Amino acid sequence: MNISFAECTARERVALLLDQGSFEEWLPPAARVMSPHLAQLGVPSAFDDGIAIGQGRLNAKRVFIAAQEGEFMGGGVGEVHGAKLTGLLQRALRDRPAAVLLLAESGGVRLHEANAGLIAVSEVMRAVLDARDAGIPVIVLIGGANGCFGGMGIVARCADHIVMSDIARLSMSGPEVIEASHGVEEFDSRDRALVWRTTGGKHRYLTGDCDVLVDDDVAAFRAAAAAAVDAADASHPVSLASLEQEHAQLVQRLAQAPAGSDAIALWQRIGVHDAGRIPDLNADAVRALRPGAAAAITG
């Protein structure tokens, strides 16, 4: 029986992804490590500040894991939320797990904790890069209803490996933010088909922004995460050569994108056949269409 990743809570995802009964949570709700800012502003708080962290086993391999709870403030990052995630990554440098898994579901930084949240995200980014430099793979799984936007969108792209479902979304600025800043003519956030063509998992997979595309199924995410941990090149520290290669790819993508058009035209330019059918295809069919997809790890 398929279990929807998007419909699970953060802790349900953790429990179903890891080997049964292996999850040990650090700073659980009972510890009441909470944001010092929300109560002062009269905003409801959560005893875990919207994120579960800890360790467990994935196919018997020890992994560290963090899962953002999208039901609390849209998975927004504040001071404590970010500190828990940073602490997890820093502890990985000491304890050397097989990998760090981040189940990302976030609209970005909490406006209630703007500066503290921004600093927290920058610390998470540094911790991700430090883990990679130490040879510890950081694997991001994106499949929650809130997507992965803002600062967490940047964090995701700092990781070694990204797995997305076909209904997931990943971007820097969310559709509503773009519309508010530049008008509905620039981006209509109510056009759901446009939103998914622009930020959705299918688009991110076809353009190489995520490594694996899976169905909205916890078992598919588990298989993809395990394959990423087991891969020979699971961890690859950032280097000048890799950055230059990525910049060259971005320049090429910008040149390929026709002015004033949307994702379908870009898909056609990069060699995807029957690009107009992509929104109606399932993840398995889309995986077969990405140029060079045969070399990708699939779930």
N, C-alpha and C positions, 0 to 999 in steps of 0.2 A: 504494500500500500504506500503510495506517495504521500509525503508530508510536506506541506508548503513551507518553505523557508521564510517567506515573507510574512506568513501569519503567525509564526512562532514568536514568543518573547525572547529576550536576550539569553536568559538562563535555559530556556527550552532548546535553543539552538546549540548552546554549549553542551548540554547533556546528550543531545542526539548526535553531535559531531564526534565527540570523544568516545573512547571505549567505555562501556557501561560501568557506571559507578566510580570512574577514575578521577573525576573533577574535584579538586581541592581549592575552594575559593579563599582568596585573601581579602581582608577588609570587607567582609560581608555586611549586609544591612544591620546585623546585630551590633557591629562595631560603631555604627552611627558616625562615620566619617563623612561629614556633610559640608556643603558650601557655607562659608561664613557670610555670604553676601545676600542670598535670596531672602532669608527671613527678615533682614533689615529693610528690604524693599517690599515686604508683604507678599512675597511670591511663595507658593507651596514648594517645599523641599522634598528630597528623597533621601532615605537613609544610606543609599549607596551612591548618591549623586549621579545616577543614571548610567553606571557602567559596572560590569562584573569582571573581575580579573582573578587569575589563579593559574594552576597547572593541572595537567592531566596526561592521559596517554592517547595517542592516535596510532592504531595498529601496533600497540605495545611500545611505541617510541614516545619519550617524554617531550611534551611541548608546553610552552606557556601560551595562555590564551586570554584575550580581552574581548568583551562583547558589549557594544553600546545599546542602550535601551531606547528605542525610538519613541516609545510611548511617554517618556519623560522629557518634556521640553524639546521634542523632535530630535533627541540625541545630541543636543547642543553641548558644546565644550565650555566648561568653566574652569576655575582654578583647581578645585579638588579633582574633578573628572580628569583633567589633563595630567595632574600630578600622579594619579593612580596609574595611568597609562605609561607615563614616563618612567615611573618607578618599576613597573613590570619589565620594561625594555632594559633598564639599567641593571636590574637583578639578573637578566639573561646573560649579561656580560660576565657575571660572576659564576652562575650556575651552569651555563652552557647547555641549554636544552637543544633538541634536534631542530626546533624552529619556534618562531613566535607567530601565532595566528591572531589576526585582528578582524573581528566581525564588525565591520563599519556600517553604521546607520546614523547619519548626522546631517543636519541642515547647516552646520558650521558652528561658529562661535556664538555663545549666548549674548544677546545684546545687553542683558542685565549685568554681565560681567565683562564688558567689552575689552578693556585693556588687559585684565587678568586672563581672559580667555585667549586673547591673541598671543600673549607671552607663553601660555600653556601649550598652544599649538606649535609655536616655534621650538619649544623644548622637546615636544614629541618628535618633530622632524629631525632634530639633532640626534635624539636617541635612536630613531630608526636607522639613520645613516651610520651611527656608531656600531649598532648591532650588525649591520651588513659588513662593515669594515672588519669586524671581528670574526666574520665567517658564519654568522648565525642568520639563516634565511628568515625574512619577514614576509609573510603571506597574508594578503588582504582578501577577505570574502565580502562581497557586496550583493545583497539581495533583499534588503528591508524595504518597507513601503515608503520610507522617507528618503531613500537614496543616499548618496554620499556627496555632499556639497561643501563649499567654502573651504575653510582650513583643512578639514578632513579629506577633501578632494585632493589637496596638495599632498597631505600625508600619504594617501593611497598611492600616488604616483612616485613617492620616494621609496616605496617598497620593492622587493625583488620580484614579486609575483602577484597578479591580481586575477581573481576568479569572480565572474559576474553571472547572474542569471539573465535570461532574456527579458525579464520585466524590471531589472535593476536600472539605476541611473547613476551616472558619475559625471561631475563637472566642477569647475571652480565656482562660478556664479550660478545661482538657481534661476529658473525662468522668471519668477516673480521679481527678482532683483534686477534682472536685465530689463524687463518691461518697465519697472519703476524708474530706472535710470535713463533709458533711451526711448521709451515709448512703445506702444503696442505695434507700431509699424516695424520696429526692429525685431521684436520677439513677442508673439502672442502667447502668454502663459496658459490661456484657456484652450489653446489648440493642442490637445493631448497627443494627437498623432505627431505633430511637429516636435513637441517636447521629447517624445521617445525616439524619434528619428535623429534628434540632435544630441541627446544626452544618454540614451538608452544603451543597454548591454550589447545589443546587436551592432549598433554603430561603433561602439568602443572596441568590439572584437574585430570588426572588419577593418578598422583603421589602425589596429595594433596597440590600442591603449589598454587593453586587457589581454591576458594570456589565454584564458580558458572561458568559454561560454557554456553554461549549463542550463538545464530546465530549472524551474522553481521547485526544487525537490531537495530536501535535506540530505538524502543519500547521495545525490549527484554532487553536492557540495563536499561531502565527506570524501568521496572518491577522488575528486579533483584536488582537495587539500592534501590527501595522503600521497597522491602522485607527485605533487609539487615538493613535498618534504623528501621524497625518495629520489628525486631527480639528481643526476650527477652534478649539474650546475645549479643546484638549488640556491646557493648563495653566490652572488657576484658583486663584490664591492664596487662602488662608484669610482670611475677613473676619468682622467681627462679625455682619453680616447673614446670612452662610452658616452660621455657628455657631448663631445663633438659629433659623434655619430647620430645621437638623438636630435641635436640641433639641425643637422643636415636633413634628417627625415621630416622635421617640422617645416623647414624651408620648402622642401619638395611638396609637402601636403598643401601648403599655402598656395604654391604655384598651380597645383592641380585643381584647387577649389574654384569653380567658376564664380565670378562676382555676382552677388545677388541671388544665388541659388541655395538650395538646401542639400541635405545629406545624399539624396538619391543621385544627384548629378555627380557628387564626389565619388560615390560608390562606383558609378559607371566609369569615371576617369581612372580609378585605380584598378580596373579590370574585373569588377564583379559582374557576372552575367545575370541578366534578368533582375537588375537592381530594383525595379519598381515593385517586385514581389517580396522583397525582404521583410516588410512589416507583417506579412501574413505567414511567414515560414516559422517553423519551430527551431529550437536551438541546434538540433542535429543537422537540419538542412542548411542552416546558416554557416555552421562550422565547415561544411564541405565547399563553401563558396569563397572563403577568404583566400586571397593569393598567398601561396605558401603554407596553407593551413595543414597540409599533411605532416608538417614537421612539428606542429604544436602538440602539447600535452592536452588530451581531452578527458572529460569526465565520463 
